[in-house]
Amino acid sequence: MPKATFSFSMNKYYQSYEKKVGEAKEEAFQKLKSNAINLKANAVVGISIDVETNPTSGLIIVSITGTAVKII
């Protein structure tokens, strides 16, 4: 009877994790841009990015803040 083997690649795990964080950051940037456009701004200054994770639930929280301005 053949033995069952189990392998886990941390490299694959980290690549997947990095991809998900990148997707969450892109979505947050798009929302920031949309909010700035709604405020009739044409630029955002002082952008700050905060990424938090919860390893037990797999939750990724990305917060992006900035000041919407209109440059004349």
Secondary structure, 3 states (H helix, E strand, C coil): CCCCCCCCCHHHHHHHHHHHHHHHHHHHHHHHHHHHHHCCCCEEEEEEEEEEEECCCCEEEEEEEEEEECCC
